[in-house]
Amino acid sequence: MTIIKRLDTFMLQRFLPLLAMTFFICLFIVLMQFLWRYLDDLVGKGLSISVVGELFFYAALTMVPTALPLAVLLASLMTFGNLGERFELTAMKAAGISLIRIMRPIIIFMVFLGIGAFFFQNNVLPYAQTKMYTLLFSMRQKSPEIEIPERTFYDQIPGMNLYIEKKDPESGMLYDMILYDVTKGFDNSRIILADSARLSFTEDKTHLFLKLYHGAMFENLRDQSIGRNAAKNMPFRRESFPNKEIYIKFDANFNRMDDSVMRNQYVGKNVSELRISIDSLRREVDRLGNMYGSELTRYPYFSLPYDSRLAQDEAKGIMDIDSVFANPPSQARTYINLAITKAKRRQQEYEYKTLVLKEQSKLMRRHDIELQRRFTLSVACLVFFFVGAPLGAIIKKGGLGTPLVISVFLFIVYFIFDNMGFKMSRDGKMYVWEGIWLSTAVMLPLGIFVTYKAVGDSAVFNVDAYAALFNRLRGKRPKRSLTVKEVVITEVDPHVALGMIGSVDVNGKDMRKMTNDINTLVDYLSNSRDHRVIQLLNKLPFKATRRTLPVIRETLAALRQCLDQSES
């Protein structure tokens, strides 16, 4: 019992530090991907360190479902690869401990980890996603920092374009400035020229304060109520000034959005809330579908009812196409245009209703996707462990090199199927549960296969075995490669060899017995010093079949002749 407890402690001590290390490495990698994805929303906004740090904290929490399965796969590969490389796994098996028993403490830990992952997905992840997306949308709405370049038009101030020839970084003065102001419309635009200027914010950071020195202003005075072609000449006003002050509306504060809006979305709901929302959306989709369907059957189309049989009967007294064309051409054309207009209007009406119904169905599927994803992380961790641990025991390679390559390859396969299943579920091309569980269904057979092979100590990565299988599929049989031995311990007796050849029943139907007899003969004659005998033995197949019987008969006859000559 003490040895077993020590084994359990030993396995956990080997696995847990590697899991923690690989988890933080994987989390850092996916966070870098998040940074590159939203880099344009963060750079140049003048955000404080606390706001950026808060965003990355919540982003790290939302990336746990991506980083944790990869960390489990990599840690299990490294743990059992190290044990195999140091022959510790071999020693445990030699002591009569099976691989499943060696894995048992980690399996128990993975079960608890899966339970914890479910509660994380259900309670922590909705809150983190709500906070993260709220911060992202707030950052996108924040105005960028004012950083005016030289000799380039700057258009980040709404309704204005600003050009400066040069600026003094120390004093903040702007020289040879041109300002195009179109906030009141292009027809009432104004142009301001100034020798120098200074730009600053008001104390509440809601307006820009522009102090101009020695310049002129040109402003259009066209009345917006007058048409563009009402007057050929456009009146304008010119003003020269030694100095002038302008206030420009520009909110530079970071205004955080209310997260209640995002909290009501599918990313901010737990399992119970998602189920309630799905039921409500399903009832709404059914209600809309029934309502639109009943409208099609209730309301006539061009005074014809929905039922085609009734339409044929009523068409005799309601619609007479020939009578339409019997009218004057202008009147007939009017009837036809009215019919086309009515048909297009009805088409647009039902296209809009179809769009509304599709949007409701898509929203219901997005809620169902989030509901299914509350459970996939727990199962994915278990599946990846049963893929990584047996693979590590089979390949017997520790460290970070080979396990990292295998982990990345397997995770890419998992990610491709996961992304494909998500998109097909979102677009309604697959059932939601089929698409979301597709990646797990792909990895589960692999986990079962490698676990079965590892428990049975099968050589999964034996290249020779796969080469022989490939040759058999191509119809190419393996050949023997015997050579004359330099040292022979047991000499070949030709009389005994001839008796063994005679015992091979080449006319019998028991191919298994014939194969055993041939292999026994080859083992005995492989000690022969006669090169001709060795060459003939190489012609004998490894397995006797009806197709190889002619070769076996011919080779045995040649062997018998060779041995008769050596005996005489």
VOGU-3710 file (C-alpha; in Angstrom, 3 decimals, decimal comma):
1> mtiikrldtf> 0,000/0,000/0,000  2,859/2,372/0,853  4,503/1,688/-2,515  1,235/2,401/-4,325  0,774/5,677/-2,456  4,318/6,667/-3,311  3,650/5,815/-6,959  0,555/8,038/-6,989  2,460/10,893/-5,364  5,376/10,382/-7,741
11> mlqrflplla> 3,134/10,591/-10,830  1,354/13,717/-9,607  4,668/15,374/-8,749  5,870/14,700/-12,286  2,673/15,825/-14,014  1,400/18,886/-12,130  4,489/21,158/-12,538  4,602/20,375/-16,262  0,879/21,105/-16,566  1,282/24,483/-14,855
21> mtfficlfiv> 4,293/25,388/-16,999  2,711/24,369/-20,320  -0,584/26,058/-19,395  1,026/29,447/-18,852  3,134/29,041/-22,008  0,038/28,201/-24,093  -1,918/31,020/-22,456  0,844/33,479/-23,309  0,840/32,314/-26,946  -2,924/32,729/-27,393
31> lmqflwryld> -2,763/36,115/-25,633  -0,198/37,256/-28,192  -2,600/36,191/-30,916  -5,330/38,222/-29,174  -2,990/41,230/-29,028  -2,209/41,123/-32,756  -5,897/40,718/-33,555  -7,003/43,825/-31,621  -3,816/45,864/-31,924  -5,479/48,588/-34,021
41> dlvgkglsis> -8,117/49,130/-31,320  -5,475/49,679/-28,609  -2,685/51,648/-30,234  -2,879/55,443/-30,299  -5,860/55,735/-27,926  -3,954/57,012/-24,879  -5,350/54,229/-22,680  -4,063/53,926/-19,139  -2,037/50,932/-17,988  -4,823/49,900/-15,613
51> vvgelffyaa> -7,399/49,724/-18,432  -5,086/47,729/-20,717  -4,150/45,430/-17,841  -7,819/44,854/-17,048  -8,503/43,995/-20,683  -5,650/41,475/-20,787  -6,773/39,911/-17,508  -10,274/39,254/-18,805  -8,869/38,182/-22,188  -6,641/35,656/-20,409
61> ltmvptalpl> -9,695/34,201/-18,675  -11,549/33,885/-21,982  -8,525/32,127/-23,545  -8,467/29,353/-20,903  -10,751/27,040/-22,984  -8,191/27,243/-25,807  -5,003/26,966/-23,734  -6,022/24,277/-21,220  -6,589/21,310/-23,637  -3,307/22,056/-25,415
71> avllaslmtf> -1,511/22,274/-22,066  -2,976/18,910/-20,963  -1,876/17,280/-24,215  1,649/18,688/-24,032  2,100/17,980/-20,304  0,919/14,369/-20,597  3,198/13,786/-23,590  6,198/15,219/-21,756  5,463/13,363/-18,505  5,153/9,886/-19,969
81> gnlgerfelt> 7,802/10,605/-22,602  10,286/11,427/-19,822  9,308/8,269/-17,920  9,811/6,165/-21,023  13,087/7,816/-21,991  14,558/7,222/-18,505  13,255/3,611/-18,424  11,188/4,417/-15,323  8,057/3,312/-17,138  9,749/0,039/-18,096
91> amkaagisli> 10,738/-0,568/-14,478  7,156/0,005/-13,307  5,810/-2,436/-15,886  8,486/-4,978/-14,939  7,242/-4,726/-11,338  3,802/-5,844/-12,531  2,127/-2,416/-12,601  -0,032/-1,850/-15,673  -0,081/1,382/-17,621  -3,662/2,137/-16,597
101> rimrpiiifm> -2,665/1,753/-12,930  0,270/4,121/-13,496  -2,099/6,639/-15,106  -4,791/6,280/-12,417  -3,795/9,206/-10,129  -3,587/11,562/-13,088  -6,897/10,242/-14,450  -8,554/11,044/-11,098  -6,975/14,497/-11,177  -8,211/15,032/-14,755
111> vflgigafff> -11,757/14,132/-13,681  -11,651/16,823/-10,991  -10,044/19,201/-13,487  -12,908/18,539/-15,909  -15,481/19,269/-13,198  -13,656/22,486/-12,329  -13,486/23,394/-16,031  -17,276/23,059/-16,297  -17,863/25,403/-13,364  -15,323/27,799/-14,853
121> qnnvlpyaqt> -17,146/27,736/-18,198  -20,511/28,185/-16,518  -19,729/30,847/-13,899  -16,431/32,626/-14,633  -16,313/32,647/-18,435  -19,633/34,528/-19,029  -18,551/37,270/-16,616  -15,077/37,501/-18,196  -16,460/37,610/-21,749  -18,925/40,326/-20,764
131> kmytllfsmr> -16,187/42,483/-19,278  -13,749/41,875/-22,142  -16,174/42,706/-24,965  -17,490/45,735/-23,065  -13,945/47,069/-22,730  -13,204/46,364/-26,397  -16,295/48,208/-27,628  -15,532/51,106/-25,274  -11,973/51,309/-26,627  -13,192/51,301/-30,207
141> qkspeieipe> -15,446/54,286/-29,507  -12,714/56,264/-27,771  -11,159/59,010/-29,860  -7,476/58,568/-30,759  -4,741/60,693/-29,274  -3,946/63,929/-31,072  -0,586/63,361/-32,718  -0,369/65,682/-35,727  2,367/64,751/-38,220  4,357/67,227/-40,297
151> rtfydqipgm> 3,588/67,825/-43,990  0,613/65,431/-43,909  -3,118/66,063/-43,682  -4,440/64,862/-40,312  -8,104/63,712/-40,405  -8,667/62,200/-36,955  -10,586/65,269/-35,739  -14,239/64,769/-36,843  -15,231/67,104/-39,691  -11,759/68,664/-40,040
161> nlyiekkdpe> -8,506/68,257/-41,916  -5,367/69,804/-40,441  -2,039/70,424/-42,149  1,163/71,826/-40,616  4,535/72,445/-42,203  6,544/71,814/-39,034  6,175/71,693/-35,259  8,324/72,301/-32,199  8,237/69,236/-29,901  9,481/71,207/-26,879
171> sgmlydmily> 7,113/74,199/-26,985  4,235/72,457/-28,820  3,969/75,255/-31,415  2,593/74,427/-34,877  3,857/76,492/-37,844  2,312/77,278/-41,254  -1,011/75,675/-40,442  -3,990/75,083/-42,768  -7,341/74,027/-41,292  -10,275/72,778/-43,424
181> dvtkgfdnsr> -13,522/72,845/-41,409  -16,545/71,072/-42,956  -18,523/70,458/-39,761  -21,400/72,611/-41,106  -21,430/70,943/-44,502  -19,303/71,294/-47,586  -21,248/74,332/-48,859  -20,637/76,178/-45,581  -17,030/75,088/-45,176  -14,302/77,379/-43,933
191> iiladsarls> -10,555/77,515/-44,409  -8,222/78,945/-41,785  -4,597/79,860/-42,445  -2,227/80,762/-39,627  1,497/81,441/-39,298  1,586/79,565/-35,981  -0,801/77,893/-33,561  -0,942/75,998/-30,295  -3,266/73,037/-29,666  -4,382/71,849/-26,219
201> ftedkthlfl> -7,264/70,161/-24,392  -9,758/71,760/-22,037  -9,685/70,594/-18,435  -12,617/68,205/-18,857  -11,042/66,775/-22,067  -14,248/67,251/-24,052  -13,012/70,053/-26,361  -9,856/71,039/-28,195  -8,591/74,578/-27,664  -6,797/75,997/-30,713
211> klyhgamfen> -4,935/79,299/-30,327  -4,091/80,863/-33,739  -1,603/83,657/-34,454  -1,422/85,957/-37,517  -3,746/84,384/-40,013  -6,869/84,644/-42,124  -10,186/82,800/-42,367  -12,332/82,203/-45,452  -15,926/81,025/-44,898  -18,741/80,200/-47,324
221> lrdqsigrna> -22,102/81,804/-46,547  -24,465/79,801/-48,800  -27,907/79,207/-47,286  -28,652/75,475/-47,159  -32,310/76,095/-48,049  -31,320/77,531/-51,445  -30,680/75,034/-54,215  -27,248/74,530/-55,673  -28,218/76,106/-58,996  -30,165/79,039/-57,501
231> aknmpfrres> -27,220/81,418/-57,747  -24,116/81,373/-59,842  -21,988/83,237/-57,299  -21,362/81,851/-53,809  -20,992/84,559/-51,118  -18,139/84,173/-48,636  -16,568/86,060/-45,753  -12,894/86,855/-45,273  -11,394/87,696/-41,899  -7,832/88,585/-40,943
241> fpnkeiyikf> -6,723/88,301/-37,327  -3,593/88,790/-35,221  -4,768/86,014/-32,897  -7,888/83,862/-32,673  -9,258/81,172/-30,333  -11,295/78,193/-31,565  -13,024/75,494/-29,532  -13,480/72,121/-31,265  -15,691/69,391/-29,843  -13,474/66,363/-29,238
251> danfnrmdds> -14,103/63,933/-26,377  -10,754/62,425/-25,345  -12,049/60,686/-22,208  -12,390/56,925/-21,917  -16,110/56,299/-21,433  -16,809/52,783/-20,282  -19,991/51,265/-21,681  -22,593/49,707/-19,450  -21,941/45,968/-19,412  -25,651/45,164/-18,927
261> vmrnqyvgkn> -26,088/45,240/-22,718  -23,398/42,602/-23,220  -24,630/40,683/-20,188  -27,922/40,031/-21,985  -26,122/38,554/-24,998  -25,354/34,839/-25,369  -21,696/35,304/-24,344  -22,756/36,533/-20,900  -25,186/33,764/-19,897  -24,730/30,574/-17,916
271> vselrisids> -26,307/27,194/-18,641  -29,672/27,847/-17,009  -30,015/31,289/-18,635  -29,036/29,873/-22,021  -31,666/27,150/-21,787  -34,364/29,695/-20,908  -33,287/31,912/-23,818  -33,238/28,974/-26,240  -36,766/27,959/-25,233  -37,981/31,536/-25,685
281> lrrevdrlgn> -36,291/31,882/-29,073  -37,622/28,522/-30,230  -41,164/29,554/-29,342  -40,634/32,831/-31,182  -39,299/31,051/-34,283  -42,246/28,637/-34,241  -44,684/31,520/-33,793  -43,237/33,469/-36,714  -43,154/30,397/-38,924  -46,768/29,513/-38,161
291> mygseltryp> -47,855/33,117/-38,650  -46,118/33,503/-42,017  -47,411/30,112/-43,152  -50,986/30,919/-42,198  -50,718/34,248/-44,026  -49,746/32,427/-47,198  -52,799/30,176/-46,956  -55,213/32,841/-45,721  -54,635/35,769/-48,067  -55,316/35,349/-51,803
301> yfslpydsrl> -52,741/36,179/-54,435  -54,131/38,311/-57,277  -57,632/37,460/-56,005  -56,815/33,733/-56,239  -56,917/31,508/-53,125  -53,979/29,362/-51,970  -55,601/26,049/-52,946  -54,795/25,419/-56,609  -58,030/23,469/-57,207  -60,147/26,339/-55,906
311> aqdeakgimd> -57,995/28,735/-57,877  -58,825/26,907/-61,107  -62,528/27,067/-60,385  -62,551/30,700/-59,317  -60,211/31,814/-62,073  -62,982/31,239/-64,575  -65,037/34,058/-63,089  -62,298/36,197/-61,624  -59,455/36,466/-64,086  -59,627/36,444/-67,851
321> idsvfanpps> -56,199/37,095/-69,343  -57,611/37,554/-72,845  -59,899/40,313/-71,603  -56,865/42,207/-70,270  -55,192/42,255/-73,656  -58,514/43,069/-75,369  -58,301/46,564/-73,840  -56,391/49,382/-75,553  -52,591/48,891/-75,410  -52,035/51,719/-72,919
331> qartyinlai> -54,652/50,341/-70,530  -53,336/46,767/-70,875  -49,828/48,034/-70,196  -51,127/49,771/-67,052  -52,736/46,532/-65,803  -49,539/44,592/-66,437  -47,356/47,188/-64,656  -49,702/47,169/-61,666  -49,527/43,376/-61,533  -45,719/43,426/-61,705
341> tkakrrqqey> -45,538/46,107/-58,998  -47,828/44,125/-56,729  -45,832/40,936/-57,291  -42,531/42,696/-56,500  -44,021/44,253/-53,382  -45,249/40,871/-52,197  -41,830/39,344/-52,988  -40,014/42,030/-50,965  -42,453/41,558/-48,101  -41,774/37,840/-47,838
351> eyktlvlkeq> -38,022/38,299/-48,365  -38,054/40,587/-45,340  -40,069/38,051/-43,342  -37,633/35,321/-44,380  -34,722/37,479/-43,231  -36,391/38,082/-39,844  -37,002/34,364/-39,423  -33,387/33,530/-40,387  -31,997/36,050/-37,904  -34,089/34,607/-35,087
361> sklmrrhdie> -32,992/31,092/-36,019  -29,346/32,167/-36,157  -29,622/33,820/-32,740  -31,138/30,625/-31,345  -28,265/28,585/-32,796  -25,680/30,955/-31,270  -27,278/30,441/-27,857  -27,256/26,679/-28,412  -23,570/26,822/-29,454  -22,666/28,590/-26,207
371> lqrrftlsva> -24,674/26,019/-24,263  -22,810/23,110/-25,872  -19,464/24,800/-25,333  -20,061/24,894/-21,589  -19,387/21,126/-21,629  -16,799/20,663/-24,380  -13,803/21,914/-22,348  -14,198/19,235/-19,672  -14,460/16,424/-22,210  -11,638/17,837/-24,364
381> clvfffvgap> -9,232/17,791/-21,399  -9,960/14,108/-20,743  -9,697/13,171/-24,414  -6,400/15,001/-24,860  -4,968/13,301/-21,781  -5,853/9,860/-23,155  -4,180/10,895/-26,417  -1,041/12,423/-24,896  -0,221/9,973/-22,095  -0,260/6,771/-24,231
391> lgaiikkggl> 1,588/8,540/-27,046  4,278/9,618/-24,597  4,566/6,041/-23,335  4,908/4,770/-26,903  7,376/7,273/-28,388  9,496/7,437/-25,180  10,774/10,933/-25,986  10,887/13,527/-23,237  11,850/17,176/-23,199  10,092/19,873/-25,181
401> gtplvisvfl> 11,083/19,024/-28,786  9,201/15,958/-30,013  6,216/16,376/-27,645  5,807/19,985/-28,771  5,779/19,037/-32,457  3,238/16,246/-31,915  1,069/18,433/-29,659  0,972/21,309/-32,123  0,118/18,968/-34,992  -2,709/17,268/-33,073
411> fivyfifdnm> -4,049/20,569/-31,769  -4,087/22,053/-35,274  -6,184/19,095/-36,425  -8,469/19,586/-33,422  -8,717/23,342/-34,059  -9,529/22,878/-37,758  -12,407/20,508/-37,025  -13,584/22,677/-34,126  -13,648/25,811/-36,282  -15,307/23,975/-39,160
421> gfkmsrdgkm> -17,973/22,538/-36,867  -18,617/25,950/-35,302  -19,143/27,663/-38,658  -21,381/24,918/-40,007  -23,456/24,981/-36,804  -23,699/28,765/-36,890  -24,866/28,753/-40,513  -27,382/25,973/-39,919  -25,636/23,432/-42,175  -25,307/20,951/-39,299
431> yvwegiwlst> -27,107/20,327/-36,058  -25,510/22,397/-33,329  -24,535/19,422/-31,186  -22,976/17,684/-34,201  -20,836/20,668/-35,160  -19,657/21,585/-31,662  -18,781/17,998/-30,724  -17,202/17,232/-34,117  -13,617/17,928/-32,995  -14,046/15,801/-29,865
441> avmlplgifv> -15,533/12,984/-31,936  -12,484/13,110/-34,219  -9,946/12,965/-31,362  -11,779/10,352/-29,257  -11,071/7,348/-31,565  -7,410/8,360/-31,674  -7,291/8,402/-27,867  -8,924/4,964/-27,656  -6,565/3,553/-30,296  -3,287/4,797/-28,784
451> tykavgdsav> -4,425/3,826/-25,263  -5,188/0,302/-26,463  -1,825/0,086/-28,226  0,099/1,476/-25,269  -1,552/-0,901/-22,782  -0,658/-3,843/-25,028  2,900/-2,560/-25,635  2,263/-2,511/-29,360  4,803/-0,864/-31,638  2,619/1,840/-33,128
461> fnvdayaalf> 5,565/3,678/-34,676  7,322/0,590/-36,067  8,250/1,761/-39,552  9,049/-1,747/-40,784  5,592/-3,011/-39,835  3,881/-0,198/-41,754  6,205/-0,743/-44,725  5,318/-4,450/-44,786  1,611/-3,608/-44,605  1,974/-1,130/-47,464
471> nrlrgkrpkr> 3,797/-3,717/-49,562  1,082/-6,287/-48,894  -1,586/-3,812/-49,958  0,335/-3,223/-53,178  0,559/-6,971/-53,720  4,307/-6,970/-53,097  5,435/-9,825/-50,845  8,391/-9,482/-48,455  11,517/-11,414/-49,382  14,005/-13,255/-47,247
481> sltvkevvit> 17,544/-11,918/-46,994  19,590/-14,884/-45,740  23,353/-15,045/-46,188  25,973/-17,726/-45,570  27,051/-17,630/-41,932  30,704/-17,241/-41,112  30,390/-19,407/-37,995  27,997/-22,374/-37,904  27,303/-24,106/-34,619  24,901/-26,805/-35,875
491> evdphvalgm> 25,919/-28,417/-39,154  23,223/-29,309/-41,678  22,590/-33,041/-42,212  21,384/-33,496/-45,844  19,476/-36,636/-44,884  17,537/-34,770/-42,158  16,959/-31,831/-44,489  15,554/-34,137/-47,177  13,186/-35,616/-44,620  11,989/-32,151/-43,640
501> igsvdvngkd> 11,411/-31,302/-47,295  9,412/-34,478/-47,719  7,235/-33,574/-44,722  6,045/-30,400/-46,460  2,686/-31,318/-47,975  2,590/-29,114/-51,073  -0,646/-30,708/-52,209  -2,508/-30,215/-48,940  -5,100/-27,559/-48,124  -3,787/-26,592/-44,678
511> mrkmtndint> -1,808/-23,471/-45,531  -0,994/-22,687/-41,893  0,723/-26,061/-41,372  2,572/-25,666/-44,672  3,810/-22,214/-43,566  5,079/-23,631/-40,252  6,844/-26,523/-41,994  8,531/-24,173/-44,479  9,705/-21,810/-41,722  11,096/-24,759/-39,727
521> lvdylsnsrd> 12,940/-25,958/-42,841  14,356/-22,460/-43,472  15,553/-22,166/-39,865  17,397/-25,472/-40,155  18,885/-24,938/-43,633  19,984/-21,364/-42,827  23,104/-22,991/-41,264  24,105/-24,476/-44,630  27,481/-23,551/-46,097  26,212/-24,074/-49,657
531> hrviqllnkl> 25,531/-20,754/-51,424  23,039/-22,424/-53,755  20,952/-23,618/-50,799  20,902/-20,122/-49,259  19,841/-18,562/-52,576  16,990/-21,058/-52,924  15,849/-20,406/-49,328  15,516/-16,703/-50,135  12,991/-17,599/-52,802  10,614/-19,246/-50,334
541> pfkatrrtlp> 7,774/-16,928/-49,231  7,083/-16,123/-45,577  3,502/-17,304/-45,906  2,109/-20,139/-47,968  -0,900/-19,260/-50,135  -2,505/-20,757/-53,198  -0,821/-18,073/-55,288  2,659/-18,967/-53,992  2,253/-22,780/-54,307  4,025/-22,998/-57,727
551> viretlaalr> 7,035/-21,112/-56,361  7,116/-23,356/-53,264  6,976/-26,572/-55,329  9,700/-25,387/-57,712  11,983/-24,181/-54,904  11,572/-27,365/-52,813  12,368/-29,502/-55,865  15,533/-27,485/-56,485  16,498/-27,791/-52,803  15,974/-31,563/-52,919
561> qcldqses> 18,221/-31,821/-55,980  20,903/-29,685/-54,306  20,856/-31,783/-51,135  20,951/-35,045/-53,125  24,113/-33,859/-54,844  25,751/-32,835/-51,564  24,782/-36,171/-49,922  26,249/-38,193/-52,772
//
